[in-house]
């Protein structure tokens, strides 16, 4: 389980599991920067065996998902495990997944705050639509010196530096000429 941390969340998760006939054998928890990850080992209360009832597992996953995040952004993974669980590795994986989901949820506002995206983006270039979409007009506009919305200025400047270096290499010029007297 992983999601946004809040007071009493672990107690609520464990209470949900015990009230639904599960015996919690162990639990490991990590918290970091307002996020939390749990690895919980639970078995059937009556038999001590792994939970095999698929309808029960599905219902528990739904309830845990709602509990982890009201908006459905939490991570809930339930699977039978044979042998030992490497808690530290699993918790690290969960925290990375949660951090990735957080980034995907908030990337536009983060980029706007950092000044990387304009406040209102009317640009049609690929940098605002994701890497899969490519606007063929943008390279042509950059080659002609027309920079859409001004936010490609930095990218174009860097590209021109790259082109100059490549041209110098093709012409056989040294990129870093020797210092006189050395």
C-alpha positions in Angstrom: 0.0 0.0 0.0 1.2 3.5 -0.7 -0.4 7.0 -0.6 -0.6 10.3 1.1 0.2 10.0 4.8 -2.2 11.1 7.5 -2.6 10.5 11.2 -4.1 7.1 12.2 -3.8 5.6 8.7 -1.9 2.5 9.8 -4.4 1.8 12.6 -7.3 2.1 10.1 -5.7 -0.3 7.6 -5.0 -2.9 10.3 -8.5 -2.5 11.8 -10.1 -3.0 8.3 -8.1 -6.2 7.8 -8.9 -7.6 11.2 -12.6 -6.8 11.0 -12.7 -8.7 7.7 -11.3 -11.9 9.1 -7.6 -11.4 8.5 -4.8 -12.0 10.9 -2.0 -9.5 10.4 1.3 -11.3 10.9 3.6 -8.4 10.3 3.7 -4.8 8.9 6.5 -2.5 7.8 6.0 1.2 7.3 8.0 4.0 5.6 7.0 7.7 5.6 8.7 10.4 3.7 7.6 13.9 2.7 3.9 13.5 3.4 3.8 10.0 1.7 3.5 6.6 3.3 4.2 3.0 2.2 3.1 -0.2 4.0 3.9 -3.8 3.4 1.5 -5.9 5.4 1.5 -9.7 5.7 -2.0 -11.0 6.4 -3.6 -14.5 6.4 -7.0 -15.9 7.0 -7.9 -15.6 10.6 -9.5 -19.0 10.9 -7.0 -21.2 9.0 -3.7 -19.2 9.1 -3.5 -19.8 5.3 -3.1 -17.1 2.6 -6.3 -15.4 1.6 -7.6 -17.3 -1.5 -11.1 -16.0 -1.8 -10.9 -13.7 -4.9 -14.1 -11.8 -4.1 -12.8 -11.1 -0.6 -9.5 -9.9 -2.0 -11.2 -7.7 -4.6 -13.4 -6.1 -1.9 -10.5 -5.6 0.5 -8.5 -4.0 -2.4 -11.4 -1.6 -3.1 -11.7 -0.6 0.6 -8.0 -0.2 1.0 -7.8 1.9 -2.2 -10.5 4.3 -0.8 -8.7 4.4 2.5 -5.3 5.2 1.0 -6.6 8.1 -1.1 -10.1 9.5 -1.5 -9.3 10.4 -5.1 -8.2 6.9 -6.0 -4.5 7.9 -6.4 -3.2 5.5 -3.8 -1.4 2.2 -4.6 -2.9 -1.1 -3.4 -1.3 -4.3 -4.4 -2.4 -7.7 -2.9 -0.8 -10.9 -3.9 0.1 -14.2 -2.3 3.7 -14.5 -1.5 5.7 -17.6 -0.9 8.8 -17.4 1.2 10.3 -14.3 2.7 9.5 -10.7 1.8 12.3 -8.2 1.5 10.5 -5.3 3.2 13.1 -2.6 2.6 13.2 -3.3 -1.2 9.4 -3.5 -1.4 8.9 -0.3 0.6 11.4 1.5 -1.6 9.6 0.3 -4.7 6.3 1.5 -3.4 7.6 4.9 -2.4 9.1 5.4 -5.9 5.7 4.4 -7.5 3.9 6.9 -5.2 6.4 9.6 -6.0 5.9 9.0 -9.7 2.1 9.2 -9.3 2.5 12.4 -7.4 4.6 13.9 -10.1 2.1 12.9 -12.8 -0.7 14.4 -10.8 1.1 17.8 -10.2 3.7 18.2 -12.9 2.0 21.1 -14.7 1.7 23.2 -11.6 5.3 22.3 -10.5 6.6 23.3 -13.9 4.6 26.5 -14.0 5.9 27.5 -10.5 9.5 26.8 -11.7 8.9 29.0 -14.7 9.4 26.2 -17.2 5.8 26.3 -18.5 4.0 29.5 -19.2 1.0 30.4 -17.0 -1.4 29.6 -19.8 -0.1 27.5 -22.5 -1.6 28.2 -25.9 1.5 26.7 -27.6 0.9 23.8 -29.9 4.4 22.4 -29.6 5.2 18.8 -28.4 6.7 19.9 -25.1 3.2 20.7 -23.8 1.5 17.5 -25.1 4.0 14.9 -24.2 6.8 13.2 -26.1 4.5 11.1 -28.3 3.1 14.1 -30.1 5.4 16.0 -32.4 4.5 19.3 -34.1 6.4 19.6 -37.4 5.9 23.4 -37.5 8.1 23.9 -34.4 11.5 22.8 -35.9 10.7 24.8 -39.1 9.8 27.8 -37.1 13.0 27.5 -35.0 15.1 27.1 -38.2 13.5 30.3 -39.6 14.2 32.2 -36.4 10.5 32.4 -35.4 10.2 31.2 -31.8 6.6 30.4 -30.8 5.4 32.0 -27.5 9.0 32.9 -26.6 9.5 29.9 -24.3 11.6 28.0 -26.8 14.3 30.7 -26.7 16.5 28.7 -24.4 16.0 25.5 -26.3 16.8 27.2 -29.6 20.0 28.9 -28.2 21.2 25.5 -26.9 20.4 23.9 -30.3 22.4 26.6 -32.1 25.4 26.0 -29.9 25.2 22.3 -30.7 25.0 23.1 -34.4 28.0 25.4 -34.2 30.1 22.7 -32.4 29.1 20.1 -34.9 30.0 22.4 -37.8 33.4 23.1 -36.2 34.0 19.4 -35.8 33.1 18.7 -39.4 35.4 21.6 -40.6 38.3 20.1 -38.6 38.5 23.1 -36.2 39.6 22.5 -32.7 36.8 23.2 -30.2 39.3 24.3 -27.6 42.3 26.0 -29.2 45.6 25.7 -27.4 46.5 28.5 -25.0 49.3 30.7 -26.4 52.7 30.0 -24.9 51.9 26.4 -23.8 
